[in-house]
Amino acid sequence: MIPAILPTYNRAPLSFVSGEGSWLVEADGRRFLDLGAGIAVNVLGHAHPGLTRALTEQAQALWHTSNLYQIPQQEALAQKLVDATFADTVFFTNSGTEACELAVKMARKYWTDKGQPDRHVVLAFTGSFHGRSSAGIAAAGSEKMTSGFGPLLPGFRHLPFGDHDALTEALKAPDIAAVILEPVQGEGGIVPVPDQCLKGLRDACDETGALLIFDEVQCGMGRTGKLFAHEWAGVTPDIMMVAKGIGGGFPLGALLATEDAACGMTAGTHGSTYGGNPLACAVGNAVMDNVADEAFLAEVNRKAGRMRQGLESLVASHPDVFEAVRGSGLMLGLKCKVPNGDVVSAGFAQQVIVVPAADNVVRLLPALNITDDDITEALDRLDKAAAVLAPVDA
């Protein structure tokens, strides 16, 4: 008999009932140090006073009106994002996968309105993840996500990750509308794209006219020590997908674009009943007020350096368990020599939470405001978890 909840998740046997900062409390009272942050969502930790206050005040005033009317909280958040980024305009969604859907629609509408409807193909890369919608799985193209869901949405072409020659050749095709890329692959195993590659990609798109779409759903909102990861390379996209951290735990996503890239998206071409509702945008404004602050981002970089140094020591201390540290800012990965699921389970036993990813990696995606004491405690618990997994000398 099928359970009441559709069994699409392999859930851990944990039920959290409350949280504060970087800590979660299980139903039995145990406290877990959370280095997953809801998969890079809770950028300000659990029960952050500012976010709680913003949500409570808005909930007491107005929850929902729909996008048939002006929403002041939405307009304020859009302006903050425009002021802080390359973008001229913003569309609010409820999730990252909805932002992906709009990104694809926007790129294709752009070329249709320019009289070139045959330019509809979106180039994407192996190892990528762009959500679980039809467009999202078609963009990623991995058999794990697409098997059984055919026929897939057409109009995507996949390239080997990191193969510049293949990209250069592919961009010569006359049907290319856009390129979609995560500046740091998250689900793919915490794999940053080198700055020079992002610069080369921007140049290649400029030469051919293809739109450049960055997926910063996981690596954005301060996660790498800048508001958005692409800023490290000094390049800008034409379209950008945002979600996860932008709502600090409340469902919220956004699609940011230049005026030119968005020129085809006129009244009636897209919509959302819930997207950008007063509750979500009240929280989003509070998140931006914290995360977009330069002093806050400087602290993210300092803590990231401290955590990475500790993880390098962990790898050196447990060479039979870990192979290397990878990532950027507080988006870090431990490449494992033992199955990454074993590392996750050993972490649970030490009451520390990490998140698995592809390529036998475990992700560390803590709250951006994690304390120094919590970093010390996290490294200690990971060390104890690794000691359990290390083989015993005969």
N, C-alpha and C positions, 0 to 999 in steps of 0.2 A: 504494500500500500504506500502510495506516494505521501511524503510528509506535507504538512500544511505550508511550509516554505519550500519553494522549488529547489531541489537539491543540486544547485549549480556551483556551490562553494564547498571547498574542503576546509571546514572551520576547525580552529584549535579548540580544545575543550576548556575554554576560558569564558567567563561571563563578567564583564566589567560593569560596575554599578555607579562609579563616580571617579572623578579625576581632579587633580590640581597641579598646575605647572607641568612638569615632565613625568608625573606619577599617575598611575591608574590603580584603582582599588577593585579587586576581584570580589565576587559575591561572598566568598568565605573569609574576607578580611585581608588577604595577602596584598601587599603593595608591590607593583611592578614598575620598574624604570622603563619608560617608553621611548625607545629610539626609532620608532616607526612613525609616530605622529599621524596615525590614520592614513598612512602612505603619503607623506609629505603634505598633509592637509592642515593639521593643527599647528600652524607656524608660530603661534603665540602660546602654545601649550593648551592645557585643559582648564576650563573655567576661568579664563583670563578676565579680570575685573572690568576692563574697558569694553571688551566684546560683550560680556554679560550685561553690562549697563546699557550699551547701545541697543541690544536686542530687546531687553526688557522695556525700555522706554518706548521703542517703536511698537512693540506688541501691545502696549497699553493705549496706543494712539490709532494705528491702522495697519492691518496685515496685508491686504491685497485689493487692488482696484482693476488690474489688467492694463495692458499697453494701449487700450483705447483712450487713455488719458495721460496727461503729463505726470511724471513721478519725480518730485524734487530730489529725493535721495539718489535716484538713478542719474539724474543730470549732474549732481554734485560729484558722484563717483566717476562718471565719464570724464568730467573736466579734470579731475585729479590724474587720471590715467593719461589723458592727452597731454597735460602739462609735463608729465614725468617721462614721456616716451616719444618715439618717432611718429606716433599715430595722430591722425586728424579726427578720427571718428571711432565709436565703440558701439557694439551690439552686445547686450547681456543675455546669457543663457543660464541654464541650470547645471551644466556639466561640461567637461572637456570634450566629450564625444559630440555634443551638440555644436560646440565651437568648430570641430573638425568638419561637420556637415556643412556649416555655413562657409567655411574657408574654401571647400571644394566648389560649392555653388557660386561663390563670389568670383573665383578665378575663371570659371567657365562663362559666367555672365559677362565678365570683363571683355573676353575675346568675342563673344557673340555680338555685343554692342559695338565692337570695333569692326564688325563685318567679317570676322574670321571664326565662324562657329566650329570649323574643323580643328581649331586649336583647343582641344578639350582634354588632352592626356596630362595626368599629374605624375611626375617622377617621384618615387619614394625609395627607401633604402631597406636592405635586410637588417633585421634586428630591431626594427622600429616598433612603436606602439602608439596608436592614435585613437584608442577607444574601441568600444564593442559594437558600434552601429554598423550598418551595411557599408557605409563609406569608410569607417574607421578600420574594419577588418580587411577591406579591399585595399586600402592604402598600405597597411602593414604587410599583407600578403603571406603571412606565415601559415603553414599547414595546420599548426596547432589551433589557430583561431578560425580558419576558414573551412576546415573539413566538415562536410555535411551541410554547409550553408549556401551551396551554389544554387543557381548560377550567381556568381559574384557581380557586384556593380562594375560595369566595364569602365575603361578610361584610366587605368593605372598601369604604370610600367615600373618594374623593380630593378634596382641596381645594387651591386655589391657595396656594402658599407666601406667607405674609405678608398674606393677605386676612382681616382680623379680622372684617369683616361677614359673610363667607361662613362663617367658623367659628361665629360666634354663631348664625347661622341654622341651620346644620347640627346644632348641639347640641340644638336644640329637638325634633328627631325622637325619637320614643319608643323607637326600636330601638338607640340608641347605647349601647354598652358602655364604650368607652374611646377615648382619643386617644393616638396614638403620635407622638413628635417627637424629632428630634436637636437638642439645644441649640445645637450647631454642626454644620451639615451638612458632612460630609467629602467623600464621593464627589461630592456635588452642587456642589462648588467652594469649599469653606471659607467658608460663609455662617453667621455667628453670628445667633442669634435675639436681638433686643434684650431687655434685662432687663424692660422694661415689658410686652413681649408675653408673656414667660413668666409674669409676675405676672397679667396679664389672663387667660391660659389657665388658670392655677390657679384663679382666681376663677370662671371660667365652668364649669369642671368641678365645683367645689364646689356651684355653684347647681343643676346638673342631676344630680349624683351620678355622672357619668361618671368612670371611673378615668383617671388621668393616667400614661402610660408614657413615661419618658425613655429614649432609646437613647444611652447614653454609651460605646458600644463603642470609638469612635475618639477622642472628646473627653474621656474620663474618665481616671482614674489620673494626675492631676497635669498633664495635657497643657496645660490653660489657666492653670495657676498656682494653682489650688485642686484639692483631691483630685478633685472632680467639678465640671463646668462649671456646673451649675444653681445651685451655691452662690453664684455672683456675683450672682444675682438675688434671693437670699434666699427662694427657694421650694423645695418638696420635691415629688417625685412620689409616687405610690402604689406604682409598680413601676418598676424600673430594670434595663436590660440592660447588662452589663459584659463585656468580653473584651479582646483585643489586649494592652494594657500590663499587665494584671493578672498575666500569666504571664511577662513580661519576655522572651518568645521561646519559652517552653514553652506548648503548647496548653492554654489554660485560659479558661473563661468563667464568668459567674455571673449569676443573676437575684436581685435584692434586692427585698424587698417589705415593706410594713407588715403587721402581724398581721391587720388587717381585710381588706386586698386578697387575702391568701393563705388566707383562711378556708376556701375550698372545696377546697384542695389537701391532701387527707388521704392516708393510707397507700394505695398502689396506684394513685393517680391520675396519677403521672408517675414516670419513672425514667431512669437512665443507667448503663450498665455501667462506663464509664471515668470519668465525671464526678466530679471531686474526688478523684482517686486520690492516693496518698501522694506520688508524684513531683511531680505538678503542684502540689499544695498546699504541699509543702516550698518550692518556688520561689516560689509566691504569697505565702507568709509572709515570705520574704526581701524580695520586692518591696515589700510593705506596710510593712515595717520601715524602708525607705528613703524611699519616696514619700510616706507619710502624715506625715512629719516637717515641722513648720512651717518650720524653718530651710531644709530642702531646697526647699520650695515658694517661699520667699522668693527663693532663688537662681534658681529657674525664672523668676520674674517679672522679676528683674533682667536675666537673660540674654535673655529675650524682648524686653524694652525695647531692649536693645542690638542685637539682630538686626533688630527691626522698623525701628529708626532707620537701620540700614545698608541695608535693603531699600528704604526710602523714598528714600535717596540714589541707589540703583541705578536706581529708576524715573525719577528726575529726570535721571540721566546718560544713560539710554537710552529716551527717550520714544517712539521708533519701535518698540521691542521690548516694553516693558511699559506697562501702563495704570495699575495701582494695586496697593496692598498691602491684603490683608484678612485677617481671622482674629482669634485670641485666644491669648495666651500663646505657647507654642511649637507652635501649630497655625496656621501661616501659609500664605497663598496669594499668588501673583503672578498677577494678571490680565494675560494676554498680548495683544499686538496681532498678533504673528506666531503661527503654529500652535504650540500648547503642545508638541506632539511634537518640533518643531524645537528648542525650548528644552531638552527632556530630552536629545536627541541631542547638542546642543552642550555640555551639561553632562558627558555621558560623555566627550567629547573632552578636556575639562579635568579629568577624573577627579573629578567631583563628582556626586552622585546626588540628583535630585529626582523627584517622582512626579506624573504627570498626574492631572487631575480634570476634571469637567464644566465647562461655561461657559468653556472655553479657559483654564483655570487650571493652574498647576503648584503642587503642595503642597510645603511644607518642614515636615517632621515629625521633627526631629532627636532624638537621645537627650536626655533631660531634663538629664543631667549633662554635656552638651557643654561643653568648655572654652572660655575666652575666646579662646585662641589659635586654636582650631578655628573659632570664629565668624569671626574675622578672615580666616582662610584660605578659609573657605567664601564669604564675600562677595567676596574677590579673584577666586576661580575663577568665580563667577557673573558678575562684571563682565567677565572675559575671554570667557566664553561668549556674553554679550550682544553684545560688540563684534564677534564673528564674524557675528552675525545682523543687526546694524544695516546699513541700506542705505548704500552708498558714494555720496557726493555726486558728481554728474556734473562 
